[in-house]
Amino acid sequence: MSWNIFGHDGAVNYLKRQCEPGNTRHAYLITGPEGVGRLTLAKAFVKALNCQNPPAKHDFCNTCPACRQIDAEAWPDLTILRPIENARDIKIDQVRQMQQSLALAPYQSQWRVVIIPDFQNATVAASNALLKSLEEPPARAIIILTADARENLLETIASRCGILRLRPMSVDATAEVLQNKLDLEEDKAKVIAHLAGGRVGTAIQFAQNQELFEDYHDILAQLHDALPETKRARLQYAEDVSKRKGNQRENISALLSVWLTFWRDVMIAHSRADLPIVNLAQIDTIKTIASQLSLPQIEAILNAHEKGLEQIDANVNSRLVLENTLLNIPRMKV
């Protein structure tokens, strides 16, 4: 598979053409859902531009010092701009500092590259500051933005970028990748492909990290335990979750994200839609829950989870968000 990127042949071919002298743009925007491979594709492009021992034109070896350093984010001409510790947003000061370094000549290669993942999380001030670099780009600089959707960025920024839209693969195609790339058994590959919703990066993480796989199922089990409980018990559960180790916002966001996959499965089961179920191991429970709820009730539960995730992103108190979400779920038999 070209560049070892799966399911995005069109994007790979486009970037290979961009490697030709005179074709390279100063800015690119790679969009798609989390886990679909946005950052992997961005790094692959940088490797193709800098590989010291390419096996073919506009390809990369993945073994030379340049390729290894780019993978490790240690290449002197590559900067990955992420939020500072304990922050979610890219700040204006970070963009201004990046602009100063971007104006310098590259150390070892033709281009100095900055990758800014999840730029939808940048502040408005940071976005406006970046606009200057896109309007008047340094001669030997490339900026690569990734985001969940073009619509979540300022149009003045998106319109100045070469845009690549990445979409999840089919569940069957994702399972085939896992079988061929990681030598997984067919049944396990299908389960993981369903859980990942066709996002190959997420699927590979599940396949290579058994603890992550177990955590996912533990989060689903917590939801199942909460469904038959009283409101008081659910509030106590929310309090217990808020006291767990780690970042409270991230912990609760992870809960709601996993639960959302369950309720989408309930919606599919209730409506008998011809769509793949994500949580195949819970299919009996999904059908039992679907039989106890009306379509408007399921829609209300889904909306509560989606709104909860939006509120957490907006820094609303995450414990209150979890409490409100739980209280929007009717008490049910499991």
C-alpha positions as CSV (number, residue, x, y, z in Angstrom):
1,M,0.0,0.0,0.0
2,S,1.4,3.4,-1.0
3,W,3.0,5.2,1.9
4,N,1.6,2.5,4.2
5,I,-1.6,4.6,4.3
6,F,-4.8,2.6,4.0
7,G,-8.1,3.9,2.4
8,H,-6.8,7.3,1.3
9,D,-5.2,6.6,-2.1
10,G,-6.6,9.8,-3.6
11,A,-5.0,11.9,-0.8
12,V,-1.7,10.1,-1.1
13,N,-1.6,10.6,-4.9
14,Y,-2.4,14.2,-4.5
15,L,0.4,14.8,-2.0
16,K,2.8,12.8,-4.2
17,R,2.1,15.3,-7.0
18,Q,2.7,18.1,-4.5
19,C,6.2,16.7,-4.0
20,E,7.1,17.7,-7.6
21,P,9.3,20.9,-7.7
22,G,7.1,23.9,-8.3
23,N,3.9,22.1,-7.2
24,T,4.3,22.3,-3.4
25,R,1.9,24.6,-1.7
26,H,2.6,26.6,1.4
27,A,-0.5,25.4,3.3
28,Y,-2.6,22.2,3.5
29,L,-5.7,21.3,5.5
30,I,-6.4,17.6,6.2
31,T,-9.9,17.0,7.6
32,G,-11.7,14.0,8.9
33,P,-12.9,12.3,12.1
34,E,-10.4,11.5,14.9
35,G,-8.5,8.3,14.3
36,V,-8.9,8.4,10.5
37,G,-5.2,9.1,9.9
38,R,-4.9,12.9,9.6
39,L,-1.6,13.2,11.5
40,T,-0.2,10.0,10.0
41,L,-0.8,11.3,6.5
42,A,0.8,14.7,7.3
43,K,3.9,13.0,8.6
44,A,4.0,10.7,5.6
45,F,4.1,13.8,3.4
46,V,7.0,15.3,5.3
47,K,8.9,12.0,5.1
48,A,8.3,11.9,1.3
49,L,9.8,15.4,1.0
50,N,12.8,14.6,3.1
51,C,13.6,10.8,2.9
52,Q,17.3,10.2,2.4
53,N,16.9,6.8,0.7
54,P,13.6,6.8,-1.2
55,P,12.7,3.4,-2.7
56,A,10.8,5.2,-5.4
57,K,10.1,8.7,-6.6
58,H,8.2,10.7,-3.9
59,D,8.2,7.6,-1.6
60,F,10.1,7.1,1.7
61,C,12.0,4.3,3.3
62,N,10.9,4.7,6.9
63,T,14.4,3.6,8.1
64,C,16.8,6.5,7.2
65,P,17.6,9.1,9.9
66,A,15.2,11.6,8.4
67,C,12.3,9.2,8.4
68,R,12.9,8.0,11.9
69,Q,13.3,11.5,13.3
70,I,10.1,12.7,11.6
71,D,8.2,9.8,13.1
72,A,9.7,10.7,16.5
73,E,8.9,14.4,15.9
74,A,12.6,15.2,16.3
75,W,13.4,16.4,12.8
76,P,15.0,19.9,13.1
77,D,12.9,21.3,10.3
78,L,9.6,19.9,11.6
79,T,7.5,21.4,14.4
80,I,4.3,19.9,15.8
81,L,2.3,22.7,17.4
82,R,0.0,21.4,20.2
83,P,-1.7,23.0,23.1
84,I,0.4,23.6,26.2
85,E,0.0,21.3,29.1
86,N,-3.4,21.4,30.8
87,A,-4.8,23.5,28.0
88,R,-7.1,22.5,25.1
89,D,-6.7,25.4,22.8
90,I,-3.9,26.6,20.6
91,K,-3.1,30.1,21.9
92,I,-2.1,33.2,20.0
93,D,1.3,33.4,21.7
94,Q,2.1,29.9,20.4
95,V,1.2,30.9,16.9
96,R,3.3,34.0,17.1
97,Q,6.3,32.0,18.4
98,M,5.8,29.5,15.6
99,Q,5.8,32.4,13.0
100,Q,9.1,33.6,14.2
101,S,10.7,30.2,13.8
102,L,9.0,29.6,10.5
103,A,10.7,32.7,9.1
104,L,14.1,31.1,9.6
105,A,15.9,29.1,6.9
106,P,15.6,25.3,7.1
107,Y,18.4,23.5,8.8
108,Q,18.7,20.3,6.8
109,S,16.1,20.3,4.1
110,Q,14.3,22.4,1.5
111,W,11.3,23.1,3.6
112,R,10.6,24.1,7.2
113,V,7.3,22.4,8.1
114,V,4.8,23.1,10.9
115,I,2.0,20.7,11.6
116,I,-0.9,21.9,13.8
117,P,-3.2,19.0,14.7
118,D,-6.8,19.7,15.6
119,F,-6.8,23.3,14.6
120,Q,-10.5,23.5,15.2
121,N,-9.4,23.9,18.9
122,A,-7.4,27.1,18.2
123,T,-8.7,30.3,19.7
124,V,-10.2,32.9,17.4
125,A,-7.2,35.1,18.1
126,A,-4.8,32.3,17.2
127,S,-6.7,31.7,14.0
128,N,-6.5,35.3,13.0
129,A,-2.8,35.4,13.8
130,L,-2.1,32.3,11.6
131,L,-4.0,34.0,8.8
132,K,-1.0,36.4,8.3
133,S,1.3,33.4,7.6
134,L,-1.1,32.0,5.1
135,E,-1.5,35.4,3.3
136,E,2.2,36.1,3.2
137,P,3.9,32.7,3.6
138,P,7.7,32.5,4.1
139,A,9.4,31.3,1.0
140,R,10.6,27.9,2.3
141,A,7.8,27.1,4.7
142,I,4.9,24.6,4.7
143,I,2.0,24.7,7.2
144,I,-0.2,21.6,7.5
145,L,-3.4,21.9,9.6
146,T,-5.6,19.1,10.6
147,A,-9.2,19.4,11.7
148,D,-12.4,17.4,12.2
149,A,-14.1,19.5,9.5
150,R,-13.4,22.4,7.2
151,E,-16.6,24.1,8.5
152,N,-15.1,24.4,12.0
153,L,-12.3,26.7,10.8
154,L,-12.4,30.2,9.6
155,E,-13.2,30.2,5.9
156,T,-10.4,32.7,5.3
157,I,-8.0,30.1,6.6
158,A,-9.5,27.0,4.8
159,S,-9.7,28.8,1.5
160,R,-5.9,29.4,1.5
161,C,-5.1,25.7,1.9
162,G,-5.0,22.7,-0.3
163,I,-7.7,20.6,1.2
164,L,-7.7,16.8,1.7
165,R,-10.8,15.2,3.1
166,L,-10.3,11.8,4.8
167,R,-13.2,9.5,5.3
168,P,-13.5,6.2,7.3
169,M,-13.2,3.0,5.4
170,S,-15.9,0.4,5.3
171,V,-16.0,-1.9,8.2
172,D,-15.1,-4.9,6.0
173,A,-12.2,-3.1,4.4
174,T,-10.9,-2.0,7.9
175,A,-11.1,-5.6,9.1
176,E,-9.2,-6.8,6.0
177,V,-6.4,-4.2,6.8
178,L,-6.2,-5.6,10.4
179,Q,-6.0,-9.1,9.2
180,N,-3.3,-8.4,6.6
181,K,-1.3,-5.8,8.5
182,L,-1.5,-7.2,12.0
183,D,-2.3,-10.8,11.3
184,L,-5.5,-10.7,13.4
185,E,-8.0,-13.5,13.3
186,E,-11.0,-12.7,11.2
187,D,-13.6,-12.6,14.1
188,K,-11.4,-10.3,16.2
189,A,-10.6,-8.1,13.2
190,K,-14.3,-7.6,12.5
191,V,-15.1,-6.7,16.1
192,I,-12.3,-4.1,16.3
193,A,-13.3,-2.7,12.8
194,H,-16.9,-2.2,14.1
195,L,-15.7,-0.6,17.3
196,A,-13.4,1.8,15.3
197,G,-16.2,2.7,12.9
198,G,-13.8,2.2,9.9
199,R,-11.2,4.6,11.3
200,V,-8.0,2.6,10.6
201,G,-5.8,4.5,13.1
202,T,-8.3,3.9,15.9
203,A,-8.6,0.2,14.9
204,I,-4.8,-0.3,15.0
205,Q,-4.7,1.3,18.4
206,F,-7.4,-1.1,19.7
207,A,-5.6,-4.0,18.2
208,Q,-2.2,-3.2,19.5
209,N,-3.2,-2.1,23.0
210,Q,-5.2,-4.7,24.9
211,E,-5.6,-2.3,27.9
212,L,-7.3,0.2,25.6
213,F,-9.6,-2.5,24.4
214,E,-10.4,-3.6,27.9
215,D,-11.0,0.0,29.0
216,Y,-13.6,0.4,26.3
217,H,-15.6,-2.6,27.4
218,D,-15.3,-1.5,31.1
219,I,-16.8,1.9,30.2
220,L,-19.7,0.1,28.4
221,A,-20.1,-2.1,31.5
222,Q,-20.4,1.0,33.7
223,L,-23.3,2.2,31.5
224,H,-25.0,-1.2,31.7
225,D,-24.7,-1.1,35.5
226,A,-26.2,2.4,35.7
227,L,-29.2,1.7,33.5
228,P,-31.4,-0.1,36.2
229,E,-30.2,2.3,39.0
230,T,-32.2,5.0,40.7
231,K,-31.4,8.7,40.1
232,R,-29.7,8.8,43.5
233,A,-27.4,5.9,42.7
234,R,-26.6,7.5,39.3
235,L,-25.6,10.8,41.0
236,Q,-23.4,8.9,43.4
237,Y,-21.8,7.2,40.4
238,A,-21.1,10.6,38.8
239,E,-19.5,11.8,42.1
240,D,-17.3,8.7,42.2
241,V,-16.2,9.2,38.6
242,S,-15.3,12.8,39.3
243,K,-12.9,11.6,42.1
244,R,-11.0,9.2,39.9
245,K,-7.3,9.7,39.1
246,G,-6.5,11.7,36.0
247,N,-8.1,14.7,34.2
248,Q,-11.8,14.8,35.1
249,R,-12.8,16.4,31.8
250,E,-10.9,13.8,29.8
251,N,-12.3,10.9,31.9
252,I,-15.9,12.0,31.5
253,S,-15.5,12.9,27.8
254,A,-14.2,9.3,27.3
255,L,-17.2,7.9,29.0
256,L,-19.7,9.8,27.0
257,S,-17.9,9.1,23.7
258,V,-18.0,5.3,24.3
259,W,-21.6,5.5,25.5
260,L,-22.6,7.4,22.4
261,T,-21.6,4.4,20.3
262,F,-23.9,2.2,22.4
263,W,-26.9,4.5,22.0
264,R,-26.3,4.8,18.2
265,D,-26.4,1.0,18.1
266,V,-29.7,1.1,20.0
267,M,-31.1,3.6,17.4
268,I,-30.0,1.3,14.6
269,A,-31.5,-1.8,16.3
270,H,-34.8,0.1,17.0
271,S,-35.2,1.4,13.5
272,R,-33.9,-1.8,11.9
273,A,-31.6,0.3,9.7
274,D,-29.3,-1.5,7.3
275,L,-26.2,-0.1,9.1
276,P,-23.3,-1.9,10.9
277,I,-23.6,-2.3,14.7
278,V,-20.4,-1.1,16.5
279,N,-20.7,-3.0,19.7
280,L,-21.4,-6.5,18.4
281,A,-20.6,-8.2,21.8
282,Q,-23.5,-6.3,23.4
283,I,-26.0,-7.0,20.7
284,D,-28.4,-8.9,23.0
285,T,-28.4,-6.0,25.5
286,I,-28.8,-3.5,22.7
287,K,-31.9,-5.2,21.4
288,T,-33.3,-5.5,25.0
289,I,-32.8,-1.7,25.5
290,A,-34.2,-0.8,22.1
291,S,-37.4,-2.8,22.8
292,Q,-38.0,-0.6,26.0
293,L,-37.7,2.8,24.4
294,S,-39.5,4.8,21.8
295,L,-37.6,6.5,18.9
296,P,-38.1,10.0,20.4
297,Q,-36.6,8.7,23.7
298,I,-33.6,7.3,22.0
299,E,-33.1,10.5,20.0
300,A,-33.3,12.5,23.3
301,I,-30.6,10.3,24.9
302,L,-28.3,10.7,21.9
303,N,-28.8,14.4,21.9
304,A,-28.0,14.6,25.6
305,H,-24.7,12.7,25.0
306,E,-23.8,14.9,22.0
307,K,-24.7,18.1,23.9
308,G,-22.7,16.8,26.9
309,L,-19.6,16.4,24.8
310,E,-20.0,19.9,23.3
311,Q,-20.4,21.3,26.8
312,I,-17.2,19.6,28.0
313,D,-15.4,21.1,25.1
314,A,-16.8,24.5,26.1
315,N,-15.4,23.9,29.7
316,V,-18.7,23.4,31.4
317,N,-18.3,21.6,34.7
318,S,-17.8,18.0,33.5
319,R,-19.4,16.4,36.6
320,L,-22.6,18.3,36.1
321,V,-22.6,17.3,32.5
322,L,-22.3,13.6,33.5
323,E,-25.1,14.0,36.0
324,N,-27.4,15.7,33.5
325,T,-26.7,13.0,30.9
326,L,-27.4,10.2,33.3
327,L,-30.6,11.8,34.5
328,N,-31.8,12.0,30.8
329,I,-31.7,8.2,30.5
330,P,-34.9,6.4,31.7
331,R,-34.5,3.6,34.3
332,M,-34.5,0.3,32.4
333,K,-34.2,-3.4,32.8
334,V,-31.0,-4.9,31.4
